[in-house]
Structures are given as structure tokens and as C-alpha cells.
Amino acid sequence: MRQGAINLKDVSLVFGSGSHAVVALEKLSLHVEPGEFLAILGPSGCGKSSLISTIAGFQPPHAGTLLVDGSAVSRPGSDRGVVFQQPTLFPWKSVRQNVDFGLRLRKVPRQERSAILDEILHKVGLSEFVSHYPTQLSGGMQQRVGLARVLVNRPRVMLMDEPFGSLDAQIRLQMQELLLEVWNEFRMTILFVTHDIDEAIFLGSRVAMLTRRPGRLKTIIDVDLPRPRKLDVLVSPEFMRLKRNCMALLREETVGSPQAQVFNNDLYNDSNQAANNTG
């Protein structure tokens, strides 16, 4: 049986108390299939990062149930790896030592660790940089180290909180392609938070759109683009249709006015018509 199923039922998350309480998530329900690549979009401050932190076990939900493979999440675990926007690397450790850290914590035998490290470092294109230190690496290379450090533990679930947000456009596209290659091989469940609509559609099997705060699930958008995906899909008529749909839904939450909703419905209808004419 494949592992990595995630189930949230009426999950709420509150920071603070009394008059200072901030509701980040409110009765959010979501099911993620094992091995699925789910991208998460929503307005700034809607609770996307809070959702990642809750599933990771960093913050318990205030209410509701959160299960990974049928077990309640109560604390962080090696079954769930997290990749943050800024790679949290040890500056005094080399690339190999950084990636090896989790294996050492788990007391994996030295020979087995060496084989795992060689495989993962090669997979993410770091074989020639194993002796380098983080300060000697570009931002994109540092993020590769962060990705490798999660992959060596073979997590059932990988939680990614805007991991490519600080990279320039060219490096970002390279990292997106690398991530798809890694996911295609290992097929762990991935939840990927992003503000970038193109990135969400290019990577995800589905896109979960959250409402403005307090974050709830607004809708799920199926991304029926063929895999493996190449960069030329970014200019295809189907990609453009999905992008216009996401833009309209996001604008509804960002602006939230009846006039904006009318505009968005017209935009969505026009985009559908354009896509049909192109097809």
C-alpha cells in the first residue's frame, strides 16, 4: 500500500488568545492522495504557511482532526520532511555533512549512509560540491542541499513552503524541473505552497485555492496537463485557461467585491471561449 495520505477535517488554527487571538485556519477540510503533488495558492496571510507548519507537527491544530496515513499528527516526524523558503543549513558543515545530518541522527550505519548520500547528491546535481560550504554556494545550490537533506530520509510526505521564492527566474525554472524529476522517481506526497500561479500549475496535479484569512478551502482545481511536463507547456492553451481561472479565483479573495466577482466571471468565460477557439 502506498503511503503519504493526508486528511484534514475541520482543522482550525488560532494564534494568541482573547482580544489578541488571530484565526489563521478555520474549519479547513482537505484530502491528499498518497503520492499526489498538491500545490497550494491563496492570498497573502491566508494561512498557507500555517497549514504546512500544522501538518509538519510544529503547531497543533486548535480544533479538528489531522491524520497522516490514518495516524494523528502530534509532533514532527521523519515521515514528513520540510523544505523552507530559506535553506536552514549549518554553515560550519560541508554539503555532504549537512545532508548526512539526518541520517546520523537516525543512527543509520556508516556504509548504508554513504550509499544513500552518493545517490541523493548525484540526483540533485551536487556530486561535485560535496566538500563545499554553504557560503561557497549560490542560492539555488543551497536550496538543492536543503532538498537533498530531506530526500535522504525518504519521507512519505514532503512539505515545501515557497522553497523557490527567493531565486531568480532562470534558477527557479531549473529547480522546478529538478523537483518534478525527483517526484517522478520517488513519488512521495508533496504539498507545495507558492504565491506564483505559473509555478502552482506547472508543478501540481491539483491546485488547492484557499480563501483570505481565516484560511478555508475555496476550491480544488484539477491540472490535466500531461506528464512528464516540459517548459513549453507554460504557453499552451490549456495552461493559459488554468492560469486565467486561478487568477480570477485569487482576485475574488484579494479584492472581494461584487464588481470584482462580475469582472472575474467575465474573464473566466472569455478565457474559456478563447481556449475553445484555439483548440
C-alpha positions as CSV (number, residue, x, y, z in Angstrom):
1,M,0.0,0.0,0.0
2,R,1.4,3.4,-0.9
3,Q,1.9,5.8,2.0
4,G,1.5,9.5,2.4
5,A,-2.2,10.1,2.6
6,I,-3.2,13.3,4.4
7,N,-6.6,14.0,5.8
8,L,-7.7,17.3,7.4
9,K,-11.3,17.5,8.8
10,D,-12.5,20.9,10.1
11,V,-9.0,22.0,11.1
12,S,-8.7,25.4,12.8
13,L,-5.6,27.1,14.0
14,V,-5.6,30.1,16.3
15,F,-2.6,32.2,17.4
16,G,-2.9,34.1,20.7
17,S,-6.0,34.4,22.9
18,G,-8.8,36.7,23.9
19,S,-8.9,40.0,22.0
20,H,-5.5,39.3,20.5
21,A,-6.5,36.0,19.0
22,V,-5.8,35.6,15.3
23,V,-7.6,32.8,13.4
24,A,-5.2,31.5,10.8
25,L,-7.2,28.5,9.6
26,E,-10.9,27.9,10.1
27,K,-12.6,24.5,9.6
28,L,-10.4,23.6,6.7
29,S,-11.0,20.1,5.3
30,L,-8.7,18.6,2.7
31,H,-7.8,15.1,1.4
32,V,-4.5,14.4,-0.3
33,E,-3.9,11.1,-2.0
34,P,-0.6,9.1,-1.5
35,G,1.9,10.3,-4.0
36,E,0.0,13.3,-5.0
37,F,1.6,16.7,-5.9
38,L,-0.7,19.3,-4.4
39,A,0.1,23.0,-5.0
40,I,-1.4,25.5,-2.5
41,L,-2.4,29.0,-3.6
42,G,-4.1,31.8,-1.7
43,P,-3.9,35.5,-0.8
44,S,-1.0,36.7,1.4
45,G,-1.7,36.0,5.0
46,C,-4.4,33.4,4.3
47,G,-2.6,30.6,6.4
48,K,-0.7,28.7,3.7
49,S,2.5,28.5,5.8
50,S,0.4,27.8,8.9
51,L,-1.1,24.8,7.1
52,I,2.4,23.5,6.3
53,S,3.5,24.0,9.9
54,T,0.5,22.2,11.3
55,I,0.9,19.2,9.0
56,A,4.6,19.1,9.9
57,G,3.7,18.9,13.6
58,F,5.2,22.2,14.6
59,Q,1.9,23.7,15.7
60,P,-1.1,21.5,16.9
61,P,-4.5,22.5,15.5
62,H,-6.8,24.3,17.8
63,A,-9.7,22.1,16.6
64,G,-10.5,19.4,14.1
65,T,-8.5,16.3,13.1
66,L,-5.3,15.9,11.1
67,L,-4.2,12.5,10.0
68,V,-1.2,11.2,8.0
69,D,-1.8,7.6,6.9
70,G,-4.5,7.3,9.5
71,S,-2.4,8.4,12.4
72,A,-3.0,11.7,14.3
73,V,-0.2,14.3,13.9
74,S,1.1,15.4,17.3
75,R,4.7,16.3,16.7
76,P,7.3,16.5,13.9
77,G,8.5,13.2,12.5
78,S,10.9,11.8,9.9
79,D,7.9,10.7,7.8
80,R,7.3,14.4,7.0
81,G,10.2,16.4,5.6
82,V,10.0,20.2,5.3
83,V,11.8,22.5,2.8
84,F,11.6,26.2,3.7
85,Q,12.0,29.3,1.6
86,Q,15.4,29.9,3.0
87,P,17.6,26.8,3.4
88,T,18.4,26.2,7.0
89,L,21.9,24.8,6.6
90,F,24.7,24.5,9.1
91,P,27.3,27.0,7.9
92,W,30.2,25.1,9.6
93,K,29.3,21.8,7.8
94,S,30.1,20.8,4.2
95,V,27.4,19.9,1.7
96,R,27.9,16.2,2.5
97,Q,27.9,16.8,6.2
98,N,24.7,18.9,6.0
99,V,22.9,16.2,4.0
100,D,24.3,13.4,6.3
101,F,23.0,15.1,9.4
102,G,19.5,13.4,9.5
103,L,21.0,10.0,8.8
104,R,23.4,10.4,11.7
105,L,20.5,11.4,14.0
106,R,18.7,8.2,13.0
107,K,21.9,6.2,13.6
108,V,21.9,4.7,10.1
109,P,25.1,2.5,9.7
110,R,28.0,4.3,8.0
111,Q,28.2,2.1,4.9
112,E,24.5,2.5,4.3
113,R,24.7,6.3,4.9
114,S,27.4,6.5,2.3
115,A,25.4,4.8,-0.4
116,I,22.3,6.9,0.3
117,L,24.3,10.1,0.3
118,D,26.0,9.3,-3.0
119,E,22.6,8.5,-4.6
120,I,20.8,11.6,-3.4
121,L,23.7,14.0,-4.0
122,H,24.0,12.8,-7.6
123,K,20.3,13.0,-8.1
124,V,20.2,16.7,-7.1
125,G,23.4,17.6,-9.0
126,L,25.7,18.1,-6.0
127,S,28.3,15.4,-6.5
128,E,30.9,17.9,-7.5
129,F,30.2,20.2,-4.5
130,V,30.3,17.7,-1.6
131,S,33.2,19.5,0.1
132,H,31.9,23.0,-0.4
133,Y,30.4,25.0,2.5
134,P,27.1,26.9,2.3
135,T,28.8,30.3,1.9
136,Q,30.5,29.0,-1.2
137,L,27.2,28.1,-2.9
138,S,24.7,30.1,-4.8
139,G,21.1,30.4,-3.5
140,G,19.9,27.7,-6.0
141,M,22.7,25.3,-4.9
142,Q,21.9,25.9,-1.3
143,Q,18.3,25.0,-1.9
144,R,19.5,21.8,-3.6
145,V,21.3,21.0,-0.4
146,G,18.1,21.6,1.6
147,L,16.1,19.4,-0.8
148,A,18.8,16.6,-0.6
149,R,18.7,16.8,3.2
150,V,15.0,16.0,3.2
151,L,15.2,13.3,0.5
152,V,17.9,11.2,2.3
153,N,15.3,10.4,5.0
154,R,12.9,9.1,2.3
155,P,9.8,10.9,3.8
156,R,6.4,9.8,2.9
157,V,5.3,13.5,2.8
158,M,7.4,16.5,1.7
159,L,6.1,19.9,2.8
160,M,7.5,22.8,0.8
161,D,6.9,26.4,1.9
162,E,7.7,28.7,-1.1
163,P,11.1,26.9,-1.5
164,F,12.0,28.8,-4.7
165,G,10.5,32.2,-3.9
166,S,13.9,33.9,-3.4
167,L,15.5,32.5,-6.6
168,D,15.8,34.4,-9.8
169,A,13.5,33.3,-12.7
170,Q,16.0,31.1,-14.6
171,I,17.2,29.2,-11.5
172,R,13.6,28.9,-10.3
173,L,12.6,27.1,-13.5
174,Q,15.6,24.8,-13.2
175,M,14.6,23.9,-9.6
176,Q,11.1,23.3,-10.7
177,E,12.2,20.9,-13.3
178,L,14.6,19.2,-10.8
179,L,11.7,18.8,-8.3
180,L,9.5,17.2,-10.9
181,E,12.2,14.7,-11.8
182,V,12.7,13.8,-8.1
183,W,9.0,13.5,-7.5
184,N,8.6,11.3,-10.6
185,E,11.2,8.9,-9.3
186,F,10.3,8.8,-5.6
187,R,6.6,9.6,-5.7
188,M,6.3,10.9,-2.2
189,T,3.3,13.1,-1.4
190,I,4.2,16.8,-1.9
191,L,2.4,19.8,-0.6
192,F,3.9,22.9,-2.2
193,V,3.0,26.4,-1.1
194,T,3.6,29.2,-3.6
195,H,2.4,32.7,-4.5
196,D,3.2,32.0,-8.1
197,I,0.3,30.8,-10.2
198,D,2.5,29.6,-13.1
199,E,4.6,27.5,-10.6
200,A,1.5,26.0,-9.0
201,I,0.0,24.9,-12.3
202,F,3.3,23.7,-13.8
203,L,4.1,21.5,-10.7
204,G,0.8,20.4,-9.3
205,S,-1.5,17.5,-10.1
206,R,-4.1,19.7,-8.4
207,V,-4.2,23.2,-7.0
208,A,-5.9,23.9,-3.7
209,M,-7.1,27.6,-3.5
210,L,-7.5,29.0,0.0
211,T,-9.7,31.9,1.0
212,R,-8.4,35.0,2.6
213,R,-7.9,34.8,6.3
214,P,-9.2,32.9,8.1
215,G,-8.0,30.3,5.6
216,R,-10.6,27.8,4.3
217,L,-10.6,25.7,1.2
218,K,-12.2,27.7,-1.5
219,T,-11.9,25.1,-4.3
220,I,-9.7,22.4,-5.9
221,I,-8.6,22.8,-9.5
222,D,-7.6,19.7,-11.4
223,V,-4.5,20.2,-13.6
224,D,-4.9,17.8,-16.5
225,L,-1.6,18.6,-18.2
226,P,0.4,15.6,-19.5
227,R,3.4,14.4,-17.6
228,P,6.4,14.5,-17.8
229,R,6.0,18.2,-18.1
230,K,8.4,20.4,-20.1
231,L,8.7,24.2,-20.1
232,D,6.8,24.6,-23.4
233,V,3.6,23.6,-21.6
234,L,3.7,27.1,-20.0
235,V,2.5,28.7,-23.2
236,S,-0.1,26.0,-24.1
237,P,-3.8,27.0,-24.4
238,E,-4.8,24.7,-21.6
239,F,-2.2,26.1,-19.3
240,M,-3.4,29.6,-20.1
241,R,-7.0,28.6,-19.4
242,L,-6.0,27.2,-16.0
243,K,-4.0,30.3,-15.2
244,R,-6.9,32.7,-16.0
245,N,-9.1,30.6,-13.8
246,C,-6.7,30.7,-10.9
247,M,-6.2,34.5,-11.4
248,A,-9.9,35.1,-11.3
249,L,-10.4,33.0,-8.1
250,L,-7.4,34.6,-6.4
251,R,-8.7,38.1,-7.3
252,E,-12.1,37.3,-5.8
253,E,-10.3,36.6,-2.5
254,T,-7.9,39.6,-2.8
255,V,-10.5,42.2,-3.8
256,G,-13.6,40.6,-2.5
257,S,-16.1,43.0,-4.1
258,P,-19.2,42.1,-6.1
259,Q,-17.8,44.2,-9.0
260,A,-14.6,42.2,-9.0
261,Q,-16.5,39.0,-9.0
262,V,-18.5,40.0,-12.1
263,F,-15.3,41.0,-13.8
264,N,-13.7,37.7,-12.9
265,N,-16.6,35.7,-14.1
266,D,-16.4,37.6,-17.4
267,L,-12.7,37.0,-17.6
268,Y,-13.1,33.3,-16.9
269,N,-15.8,32.9,-19.5
270,D,-13.7,34.8,-22.1
271,S,-10.7,32.7,-21.3
272,N,-12.8,29.5,-21.8
273,Q,-14.1,30.8,-25.1
274,A,-10.5,31.7,-26.2
275,A,-9.2,28.3,-25.2
276,N,-12.0,26.6,-27.1
277,N,-11.4,28.7,-30.2
278,T,-7.7,28.0,-30.0
279,G,-8.3,24.3,-29.6
